[in-house]
Amino acid sequence: MIELVRIALAGILASQASYFILLILIYQTMMHWYEWGTFPDPSNIFEKTVNFLTALVFGVAYWAGLKVKKKKWFLRPLYLTGYLFLYIILAIITFKIINSVLIYLERNVFL
């Protein structure tokens, strides 16, 4: 069970990084794809769930894309690359911390 949590966490962090890479390569298409895949004003639980899961998997990269939206087209990939490197560092730190908690739980709680 704990290994499944590790795999899910790694999958979420890796999908964010891959979306960053796609934003660097094909910015406009990926921004439109994210906006097309979410509901602008969710009114029921289904729409809210779709928005939550989409933000969970791709939200950080989309947020960074919104931050660089007004930059010039040749500077946008440079800013997104900087955000990507920052994200990778924070993702590794986050994974290590959560993995340490999971290892502790695995050794001491789930005997």
C-alpha positions as CSV (number, residue, x, y, z in Angstrom):
1,M,0.0,0.0,0.0
2,I,2.8,2.4,0.9
3,E,4.6,1.6,-2.4
4,L,1.4,2.5,-4.2
5,V,1.4,6.0,-2.5
6,R,5.1,6.4,-3.6
7,I,4.3,5.5,-7.2
8,A,1.3,7.8,-7.3
9,L,3.3,10.7,-5.8
10,A,6.1,10.1,-8.3
11,G,3.6,10.0,-11.1
12,I,2.0,13.3,-10.1
13,L,5.4,15.0,-9.8
14,A,6.6,13.6,-13.1
15,S,3.4,14.6,-14.9
16,Q,3.9,18.2,-13.7
17,A,7.5,18.2,-15.0
18,S,6.4,16.7,-18.4
19,Y,3.7,19.4,-18.7
20,F,6.4,22.0,-18.0
21,I,8.5,20.6,-20.9
22,L,5.5,20.6,-23.2
23,L,4.7,24.2,-22.2
24,I,8.3,25.2,-23.2
25,L,7.9,23.5,-26.6
26,I,4.3,24.2,-27.5
27,Y,3.1,26.9,-25.1
28,Q,-0.1,28.1,-26.8
29,T,-1.5,24.6,-27.5
30,M,-0.9,23.3,-24.0
31,M,-2.4,26.4,-22.4
32,H,-5.5,26.1,-24.5
33,W,-5.7,22.3,-23.8
34,Y,-5.7,23.0,-20.0
35,E,-8.4,25.7,-20.3
36,W,-10.5,23.4,-22.5
37,G,-10.2,20.5,-20.1
38,T,-11.4,22.5,-17.0
39,F,-14.6,24.2,-16.1
40,P,-14.3,28.0,-15.7
41,D,-17.1,28.3,-13.0
42,P,-17.8,24.8,-11.6
43,S,-21.3,24.4,-10.3
44,N,-21.6,20.8,-9.2
45,I,-19.4,18.1,-7.6
46,F,-18.5,16.5,-11.0
47,E,-17.1,19.8,-12.4
48,K,-15.3,20.5,-9.2
49,T,-13.7,17.0,-9.1
50,V,-12.5,17.4,-12.7
51,N,-11.0,20.8,-11.9
52,F,-9.3,19.4,-8.8
53,L,-7.8,16.4,-10.5
54,T,-6.6,18.4,-13.5
55,A,-5.0,21.0,-11.2
56,L,-3.4,18.2,-9.1
57,V,-1.8,16.7,-12.2
58,F,-1.0,19.8,-14.3
59,G,-1.7,22.8,-12.1
60,V,1.7,24.0,-11.2
61,A,2.9,24.1,-14.8
62,Y,-0.3,25.9,-15.9
63,W,0.2,28.5,-13.1
64,A,3.8,29.1,-14.3
65,G,2.4,29.4,-17.8
66,L,0.0,32.1,-16.6
67,K,2.8,33.9,-15.0
68,V,4.8,34.2,-18.2
69,K,1.8,34.8,-20.5
70,K,2.6,38.5,-20.9
71,K,6.3,38.0,-21.6
72,K,7.7,38.2,-25.1
73,W,7.6,35.0,-27.1
74,F,11.4,34.5,-27.1
75,L,11.7,35.1,-23.3
76,R,8.8,32.8,-22.4
77,P,10.7,29.5,-22.8
78,L,13.6,30.9,-20.7
79,Y,11.3,31.8,-17.8
80,L,9.5,28.5,-18.1
81,T,12.9,26.7,-18.0
82,G,13.7,28.6,-14.8
83,Y,10.4,27.6,-13.3
84,L,11.0,24.0,-14.4
85,F,14.4,23.9,-12.6
86,L,12.9,25.4,-9.5
87,Y,10.0,22.9,-9.7
88,I,12.4,19.9,-10.1
89,I,14.3,21.0,-7.0
90,L,11.2,21.5,-4.9
91,A,9.6,18.2,-6.2
92,I,12.7,16.2,-5.2
93,I,12.7,17.8,-1.7
94,T,8.9,17.1,-1.4
95,F,9.3,13.5,-2.5
96,K,12.2,12.9,-0.1
97,I,10.2,14.3,2.8
98,I,7.1,12.4,2.1
99,N,9.1,9.3,1.4
100,S,10.8,9.6,4.8
101,V,7.4,9.9,6.4
102,L,6.3,6.8,4.5
103,I,9.4,4.8,5.5
104,Y,8.8,5.8,9.1
105,L,5.2,4.6,9.0
106,E,6.2,1.4,7.2
107,R,8.8,0.5,9.8
108,N,7.0,1.6,13.0
109,V,3.3,1.7,12.4
110,F,2.5,-1.0,9.8
111,L,4.3,-4.0,11.3
